[in-house]
Amino acid sequence: MKEALDHLVEKLDGLAPTAALVLGSGLGGLVDQVKDARRISYAELPGFPRSGVSGHAGEVVAGHFAGTPVLMLSGRAHYYEHGNAAAMRPALEVLAGIGISHLILTNAAGSVDPEMGPGSVMLLTDHINFSGSNPLIGEPSDRRFVGLTEAYDASLRGAIEKAAKATGTSLHKGVYMWFSGPCFETPAEIRMARVMGANAVGMSTVPEVILARFLGLKVAACSVITNLAAGMTGAELSHQETKDMAPVGGARLATILRRVFQDGLPD
């Protein structure tokens, strides 16, 4: 970790962000709004993930977003790529090491709610881990027993809600269910997810939330809805649809996040 941390600090050249964003499938366009951007490929940072999913650039972009120093991870590693739920741990440890205290995660997700269609943005209030895995399996210390009652920081969620209201941007709230992937869910699984209280489903984010809380970071997360989930329309799902639709909701999410950073993050 030290080698990656030292290299990143050198590349930041005095920039000292305390907030970071992880950008999901098709949401990498947000980095174009970063001023005075420094770009560092994950390949330059030992331990950083190698994402093989199209729509994930695999680079760190640091600079100023809405006037605030920020670091963005454009692309993530998924459990289904590596069989390792902790694939993002080295990257998040480096973020914590350079002084990041606030982490906002984004993802592309399928909606279980017919009233929350493609292009919508959902603020996560909680999650359901249905993957059968956990990124802290194998962690030897008692720190592995992370409390998740308040996994999603109330003050950070409040700032996102306030920003959505101030910009007139529609924002849904709900529970995200993590499936391991890479195949999409079946209609029966979506019916189950609805009964269990999920509002959206996807293949990421939850391991990062757990790891971030393990590292003491304040976390919030937003889903950009790219499709209605399996069985809701009769249409077959595809990753191409995810990439095509993500920028639609991504533009709405960018509006909200710009206002969050413009107003200043909560302590």
C-alpha positions as CSV (number, residue, x, y, z in Angstrom):
1,M,0.0,0.0,0.0
2,K,2.8,2.4,0.9
3,E,4.2,2.4,-2.7
4,A,0.8,3.3,-4.2
5,L,0.2,5.9,-1.5
6,D,3.5,7.6,-2.0
7,H,3.1,7.6,-5.8
8,L,-0.4,9.0,-5.6
9,V,0.7,11.8,-3.2
10,E,3.5,12.7,-5.6
11,K,1.0,12.9,-8.5
12,L,-1.4,15.0,-6.5
13,D,1.3,17.6,-6.3
14,G,0.0,19.3,-3.1
15,L,-3.7,18.8,-3.7
16,A,-5.3,17.6,-0.5
17,P,-8.8,16.3,-1.1
18,T,-10.9,15.0,1.8
19,A,-13.7,13.7,-0.4
20,A,-13.7,10.9,-3.0
21,L,-16.2,9.5,-5.5
22,V,-16.3,6.0,-7.0
23,L,-17.9,6.1,-10.5
24,G,-19.9,3.2,-11.7
25,S,-20.7,1.8,-15.2
26,G,-21.2,4.5,-17.8
27,L,-20.8,7.3,-15.2
28,G,-17.2,8.2,-16.0
29,G,-18.3,11.3,-17.8
30,L,-18.3,13.1,-14.5
31,V,-14.5,13.3,-14.6
32,D,-14.8,15.8,-17.5
33,Q,-16.2,18.3,-15.0
34,V,-13.0,18.2,-12.9
35,K,-10.8,21.3,-13.2
36,D,-7.0,21.1,-13.3
37,A,-7.3,17.4,-13.5
38,R,-4.5,15.0,-12.6
39,R,-5.0,11.6,-14.2
40,I,-3.3,8.5,-12.8
41,S,-3.9,5.1,-14.3
42,Y,-4.7,2.3,-11.9
43,A,-1.8,0.4,-13.5
44,E,0.6,2.9,-12.0
45,L,-0.7,2.2,-8.5
46,P,0.3,-1.2,-7.0
47,G,-2.6,-3.0,-5.6
48,F,-5.2,-1.0,-7.4
49,P,-7.8,-3.1,-9.2
50,R,-7.8,-4.0,-12.9
51,S,-11.3,-3.6,-14.1
52,G,-12.1,-5.5,-17.2
53,V,-15.7,-4.2,-17.5
54,S,-16.4,-1.8,-20.4
55,G,-17.6,1.5,-19.2
56,H,-14.9,1.6,-16.4
57,A,-11.9,3.6,-17.3
58,G,-9.6,2.4,-14.5
59,E,-8.0,5.7,-13.5
60,V,-7.8,8.1,-10.6
61,V,-8.8,11.7,-11.5
62,A,-8.0,14.4,-9.0
63,G,-8.6,18.1,-9.1
64,H,-11.4,20.6,-8.3
65,F,-15.1,19.8,-8.7
66,A,-17.5,22.7,-8.0
67,G,-14.5,24.5,-6.4
68,T,-13.7,21.7,-4.0
69,P,-10.6,19.5,-4.1
70,V,-11.8,16.0,-4.9
71,L,-10.5,12.6,-6.0
72,M,-12.5,10.3,-8.3
73,L,-12.0,6.7,-9.0
74,S,-13.2,6.2,-12.5
75,G,-14.0,2.5,-12.5
76,R,-14.1,-0.3,-9.9
77,A,-13.4,-4.0,-9.6
78,H,-16.3,-6.3,-9.2
79,Y,-16.6,-9.5,-7.2
80,Y,-17.7,-11.3,-10.3
81,E,-14.4,-10.4,-12.1
82,H,-12.0,-11.6,-9.5
83,G,-13.9,-13.8,-7.1
84,N,-12.7,-11.5,-4.4
85,A,-15.1,-9.3,-2.6
86,A,-12.2,-7.3,-1.1
87,A,-10.8,-6.4,-4.5
88,M,-11.3,-2.6,-3.8
89,R,-9.7,-2.8,-0.4
90,P,-6.2,-1.6,-1.4
91,A,-7.6,1.4,-3.3
92,L,-9.8,2.4,-0.4
93,E,-6.9,1.9,2.1
94,V,-4.9,4.3,0.0
95,L,-7.7,6.9,0.0
96,A,-7.9,6.7,3.8
97,G,-4.2,7.0,3.9
98,I,-4.1,10.3,2.0
99,G,-6.7,11.8,4.2
100,I,-10.0,11.0,2.5
101,S,-12.8,11.2,5.1
102,H,-16.0,11.3,2.9
103,L,-16.7,8.7,0.2
104,I,-19.6,8.9,-2.2
105,L,-20.2,5.8,-4.2
106,T,-22.2,5.6,-7.5
107,N,-23.5,2.7,-9.5
108,A,-25.8,1.7,-12.3
109,A,-28.7,-0.4,-11.1
110,G,-31.9,-2.1,-12.1
111,S,-35.2,-0.8,-10.5
112,V,-37.6,-3.2,-8.7
113,D,-40.1,-0.3,-8.4
114,P,-42.2,0.4,-11.6
115,E,-42.5,4.0,-10.4
116,M,-38.7,4.5,-10.5
117,G,-37.9,4.1,-14.2
118,P,-34.7,4.4,-16.2
119,G,-33.0,7.7,-15.8
120,S,-34.0,8.0,-12.1
121,V,-31.5,8.6,-9.3
122,M,-31.9,6.7,-6.0
123,L,-30.1,7.6,-2.8
124,L,-29.3,4.5,-0.8
125,T,-30.8,4.4,2.7
126,D,-29.7,0.8,3.4
127,H,-28.6,-2.4,1.6
128,I,-29.2,-6.1,1.5
129,N,-26.1,-8.3,0.9
130,F,-27.5,-11.3,-1.1
131,S,-24.1,-12.2,-2.7
132,G,-23.1,-14.8,-0.1
133,S,-19.7,-13.1,0.4
134,N,-18.2,-10.3,2.4
135,P,-15.0,-8.3,1.9
136,L,-13.9,-8.7,5.5
137,I,-13.8,-12.5,5.4
138,G,-10.3,-13.5,6.4
139,E,-9.6,-10.2,8.2
140,P,-7.8,-11.4,11.4
141,S,-8.5,-8.5,13.8
142,D,-11.7,-7.8,15.8
143,R,-12.2,-4.7,13.6
144,R,-13.9,-7.1,11.2
145,F,-17.0,-6.9,13.3
146,V,-18.2,-3.7,11.7
147,G,-21.5,-2.2,12.8
148,L,-23.7,-1.4,9.8
149,T,-26.8,0.1,11.6
150,E,-25.7,3.5,10.2
151,A,-23.8,2.3,7.2
152,Y,-24.9,5.3,5.2
153,D,-24.0,8.5,6.9
154,A,-27.1,10.5,7.9
155,S,-25.4,14.0,7.5
156,L,-24.0,13.1,4.0
157,R,-27.4,11.7,2.9
158,G,-29.0,14.9,4.2
159,A,-26.6,17.0,2.1
160,I,-27.5,15.0,-1.0
161,E,-31.2,15.4,-0.3
162,K,-30.8,19.1,0.3
163,A,-28.8,19.5,-3.0
164,A,-31.5,17.6,-4.9
165,K,-34.2,19.9,-3.6
166,A,-32.2,23.1,-4.2
167,T,-31.6,22.1,-7.8
168,G,-35.1,20.8,-8.5
169,T,-33.8,17.4,-9.3
170,S,-36.0,14.4,-8.6
171,L,-34.4,12.0,-6.1
172,H,-35.7,8.7,-5.0
173,K,-34.6,6.9,-1.8
174,G,-34.5,3.2,-1.2
175,V,-32.7,-0.1,-0.4
176,Y,-30.1,-1.6,-2.8
177,M,-29.7,-5.4,-3.0
178,W,-26.3,-6.7,-4.0
179,F,-26.3,-9.8,-6.2
180,S,-22.9,-11.3,-7.1
181,G,-23.4,-11.2,-10.9
182,P,-22.2,-11.3,-13.6
183,C,-25.5,-12.6,-15.1
184,F,-28.5,-10.5,-14.5
185,E,-31.2,-11.6,-12.0
186,T,-34.1,-13.9,-12.9
187,P,-37.7,-12.7,-12.7
188,A,-38.2,-14.9,-9.6
189,E,-35.2,-13.3,-7.9
190,I,-36.6,-9.9,-8.6
191,R,-40.0,-10.9,-7.1
192,M,-38.0,-12.1,-4.0
193,A,-36.1,-8.9,-3.8
194,R,-39.3,-6.9,-3.8
195,V,-40.7,-9.0,-1.0
196,M,-37.5,-8.6,1.0
197,G,-37.8,-4.8,0.7
198,A,-35.3,-3.9,-2.1
199,N,-36.0,-1.0,-4.4
200,A,-33.0,-1.6,-6.7
201,V,-30.6,-4.4,-7.5
202,G,-27.0,-4.4,-8.7
203,M,-23.6,-6.0,-8.7
204,S,-21.3,-3.6,-6.8
205,T,-21.1,-0.9,-4.1
206,V,-22.0,-3.0,-1.0
207,P,-18.4,-4.4,-0.5
208,E,-17.1,-0.8,-0.8
209,V,-19.5,0.4,1.8
210,I,-18.4,-2.3,4.2
211,L,-14.7,-1.7,3.6
212,A,-15.2,2.1,3.9
213,R,-16.9,1.7,7.3
214,F,-14.2,-0.7,8.3
215,L,-11.7,2.1,7.5
216,G,-13.7,4.7,9.3
217,L,-14.9,6.7,6.3
218,K,-18.3,8.4,6.1
219,V,-20.2,6.9,3.2
220,A,-23.1,7.8,1.0
221,A,-24.2,6.1,-2.2
222,C,-26.4,6.8,-5.2
223,S,-27.8,4.5,-7.9
224,V,-28.5,5.6,-11.5
225,I,-31.4,3.5,-12.7
226,T,-30.7,2.1,-16.2
227,N,-33.5,-0.4,-16.5
228,L,-36.5,-2.0,-14.9
229,A,-35.4,-5.3,-13.5
230,A,-35.9,-8.8,-15.0
231,G,-39.4,-9.8,-15.7
232,M,-40.9,-6.3,-15.3
233,T,-41.1,-5.5,-19.0
234,G,-40.6,-8.9,-20.7
235,A,-37.4,-7.5,-22.4
236,E,-34.0,-9.2,-22.0
237,L,-31.4,-7.1,-20.2
238,S,-27.9,-6.3,-21.4
239,H,-24.8,-4.5,-20.3
240,Q,-25.1,-2.3,-23.4
241,E,-28.4,-1.0,-22.1
242,T,-26.7,-0.2,-18.9
243,K,-24.0,1.8,-20.6
244,D,-26.5,3.5,-22.9
245,M,-28.8,4.6,-20.2
246,A,-26.3,5.5,-17.4
247,P,-25.5,9.0,-18.8
248,V,-29.2,10.0,-18.7
249,G,-29.5,9.5,-14.9
250,G,-25.8,10.4,-14.6
251,A,-26.5,13.9,-15.8
252,R,-29.1,14.3,-13.0
253,L,-26.7,12.8,-10.4
254,A,-24.0,15.2,-11.6
255,T,-26.3,18.2,-11.0
256,I,-26.9,17.0,-7.4
257,L,-23.3,16.3,-6.7
258,R,-22.1,19.6,-8.0
259,R,-24.5,21.3,-5.6
260,V,-23.3,19.1,-2.7
261,F,-19.7,20.1,-3.3
262,Q,-20.6,23.7,-4.0
263,D,-22.4,24.0,-0.6
264,G,-19.6,22.1,1.2
265,L,-19.6,18.6,2.7
266,P,-20.8,18.2,6.3
267,D,-18.3,17.5,9.0
